Amino acid sequence: MMNRRQLLGRIAGTGVAMGGLAACSGGAGPTKRIAITMDDFRLGFSQHLSPDERDLAILEAFSRRAIRAAGFVTGANVDSDLGKTVLDRWEKAGHVIGNHCWSHPHASAIGAAAFCEDIARNEAFLSGRKAYRKLFRFPYLDEGNTEAMRDEIRAWLAQQGYRNAAVTIDSQDWAITERLEARLTEDPEADIEAYGAFYVEHVVALAEHYDAVATALGLAGTRHTLLVHHNILNGLFLGNVLDALARNGWHFSAADTALEDPLFDTQPVALNSGRSLLDVIAAETGAAVPDYPERAHQFARPSMIAAGL
């Protein structure tokens, strides 16, 4: 295990960036900054909102706050007329499009060679778009289950000119969506406002937690990347989440700008295993960081069950 100074020393220029940010804040501490990154673009679920209505609602939520997001697209999910329409809208709205593999595989399950082939297939599908950027998001945040596998994928991505679009804040929205979709499938007229309220509070709690983790690691003021998904939950409640983050003092960064932060140059030796980059750094360095929010354990399922969701 390398020590904290050695690992954080990999983040070129961080000291300058953080010092400048603190100065700009007038001595009140670094500004809390966050970029919105949206994965998967599964367009199948159609209760309450059609996939087309969902997409329009998501884009409207971004537009109201002048947010330039990044959409990490799985090609197999959008290989349709509707999928083309969705990508055209995102491009026209000024968002960037990144690579999230063609078929959304676990790297650990298929190995480095097949995984890189899946990335390449998706690039062939997306690369003709002006909004496409060489940004890559690992499905399931799974970078491989051995260092050798992970390093082979890292080397291939570097050779192809990709930047790893790592996550600092995982909203766990997919787990909430699973329960919301099950409820709407059972009763399309169900009252679902409690799911939205839970989601909003959950994201704000996780954002504050990971901002405290970044501060504990000496990375106060870094631009965070929030992972959410193109799903019914965000079609209904993304605007509420963004409003709540703004009320809690968060400022929205353009996603492609945020991913230029030196933090995302970091390549820990420890395997990611589906975690926030900040959790990996904390584990590898042995840094003392705040405890994980109780409601976030087991992807918040116990808290949702206790709340009757």
N, C-alpha and C positions, 0 to 999 in steps of 0.2 A: 504493500500500500504506500503510495507516495504521500508526502505531507501536504497540508493545505496550501502552503506557499508555493510549492512546486506545481501543483495542479492549477491554481489560480494564475500562476505565472505564465501559463500557456495562453491566457486570454490577452492577447497583444493589445496594449494601449488602454486597458481598462482603467488604470489609475487616473490617466488624463481625462478619460471620458467622465468618470464619476466625479472627479474634482470640478470639472467644468459645469456639470449639472448642478452640483450643490451650490456653486456660485450663482448660477442663474436663478435659483430658487430664493435668493435673498436671505440665505441663512436659515430658512425654515425647514430645511431637510429636502432630500431629493423628491422630485415629482414622481407620483405613481403613474406609470405609463403601461399601456396594454394594447396589444394588437389582436384582432379577431381572425382566427384561422378555422375554416370549415371543411370537414372531411366527408368523403364517401359519395355523396350525391345519390343515395338510394331513392328512387322515385316511385316506389311501389305502393306504399300505404296511402289509402285515400279516404279514410273516415274523417269527418268533420271538415277537413280541407282537402281538396284534390292536390296532387303533387304540383300542378301548375299554380294553383292559388297559394300553396305553401311557398313556392319560390318567389312569387311576387311579394308576399308578406315579408320574407327575409330581406329581400332587396330594399323594400320600403323602410324597414328598420335601420338598415345601414345608411340609406339616403338621408333620413331625418337627422342623423348625427354626423353626416359627411365622412363616414368611415370607408376607407379603402381596405377591404379584406383580402384574404388569400383563400381561394377555393382549391383544395387538394382533391383532385378528381380521380375516381376509379373508372376507367374507360368502359368496362363492361356494364356499368350502371347507367351510362348515358349514351349508349350506342343505339339511339332511336331518334325519331323525329322530335319527341318531347325533349330528350336529352340535348339535342342540337340547339333547340330553342332556348333552353336554360343556359347553356354555355354562351350562346350569342348574347343573351341578356347580361350575363356577368361581364362579358367583355365590353359591351356598350356602356355599362355603368362604371367602368374604370377599375374593376377589381382584377387582381392577377390570378392566374391559373397555374397550379403546380401539379406534380406527378405523385400519384398515390397508388401506383401499380395498376395493371390491367384488371386483375381478378381478385385483389384484396387478400393475398395469401399471408399466412404466417411464415416469415423467413425461417424460423426454427423447424417448420414442418417440411419444407421443400428443398432446403439447402441453398447455398450461395449462387450456384450457376443458374438454376431454374428461377430463382428470385430475380436475378439481374436480367434474365430474358423477359420476365414479366414487366419489369420497369421499361425495358427497351420497347416492348410492344405498345405500352401506353404512350411512350414518347412519340412513336410513329403516328398514333391516333391524335395526339394533342398538339404536336409541334408546329402545325401550320397556322395556329392561332396567334394573333399579335399579342394577346395577353399572356401567352405561355412563358414561364420563366423556369430556369433550371434549378428549381427548388423541389426537394423530395421529402415526403413525409412517410415514415414507415407505418404500414398498417399494423394496428394493435400496439404501436410503439415497440415492436419486436424486431430487434436488430440482429437476431441470431442467438443460439443457445450455447455457443462456444466462442472463445476469443478468436480462434482461427476463422470461423465462419463470418463473424462480425467484421474482422479486419479485411477479409476478401471482398465483402460487400462495400466497405468503406473505400478500399482502393479502387474498385470499379467506379463508384460514384465520383471520386476525385478525378479519375481519368476521363470520365465523360463530362466533367465540368459542373457537377451537381453540388448544391449546398444542402446539408442536412437541416431541414426545417424542424428542429427539435421543439418540444413542448415544455414550457415552464409551469403552466396551470392546466390540468386536465379537469374539465367541468364534470366528468362522469355522466354527461347528459344521456348517453346511450342507455344506461341502466334505468334512469327515470323514464325514458321513452318506452322501454320494454313494458313497464308497468302501465304507462298511459295508453299505449296501443292495445294492451290486453283489456283494459277497462272500456275503451271505445269500441272494441270488437264485440264485447259482451253487451254493451248498451251504448249505441251511438249518440243518445241524448243525455248521457251522464254529465253531471256537473264536474268540470275538470279544473276549476279555478284553483283548488288546493294544490294540484300538481304544479301549476305555474308559480304559486307562492313559495312552495318548497324549493323549486328550481332556482328562483331568484335568490333566496336566502342562501342556498347551497353554493352557488357560484360566488357570491360576495364573500362568504366565509372562506372558500378556497383561495380566492384572490388575495385576501388579507393575509392568510396563512403563508402563501408562497412569497408574498412581498416581505414578510418577516423573515422567512428562510433566506431570501436573497440578501437581506441586510445582515443577517448573522454570518453569511459567507463572505462579507465584504463587498457585496455586489449591489448595494443600495442604488436605486435609480435606474437599474437595467430595464430595458423594454421587455415586458413579459409577452409571451405568446399563449393565448387562451385557445384550447382545443374544444370546439363544438362540432356538431354534425348537421348535415342537411336532412332534418327529420321533422316530424309533426310538432314536437315539443318546441323547436325553434320557430317554426312557422307561426305558432300561436303566441309564444312568450319571449322571443328574442328581444323585442323592443323593450319589454319590462326589465330584462336583465341589463341591457345597455343603460337604461335610465337609472337603475339602482347603482350600477358601477359609477356613473357620473355623479350621482348624489353622494357617493362615498369618496369622492375626490380623485377618481381615476380619469386620466386623459388618454384619448385614443390615438395610437400611432398607426400610420400606414403599415400594413403587414410586411411588404417587401422592404421597407426601411428598417423595421424592427429586426428583421432577420439578418441585417447587416451588422447587428451589434456583435462586438467581439466575443460575447458569451457563447455564441453559436459556432465559434471556431473550436471550442473545447471538445476534446475527444478523450473522455475518461477511459481508463483501462477496465474498470468495473463494467459488467454487462448491464444494459439498460433494463431489461426484463419488464417492459411496459410502464416504466416510471417517468416522472418528470425529470428533466435534465438536472434540476436543482437537487432532487432527492439522490440522484446518482453521485453528484459531486459531494454532497454532505456525507453519504455513506463511505465514499472512497477516502475522503480527507479525515473522517472521524470528527467533523465539526459538530459542536453542540447547537442544535436548531430547535425551534419551537415544536411542541407535540402536534401531531396530525389531529385535525378536528374530529371529535368523536363521531359526528354525524357522517363523516366521509369514509369510515371504515366499512369494508365489504361493499364498496360502491353505494353506500347510503341505504342499502336494502333494509337493514334492521330499523333504521329511523323511518323509512317510508312505511314499513309494515306497522310500526307502532303508531304512526299517524293515520292509519287506515287507507293508505294509498296503494 
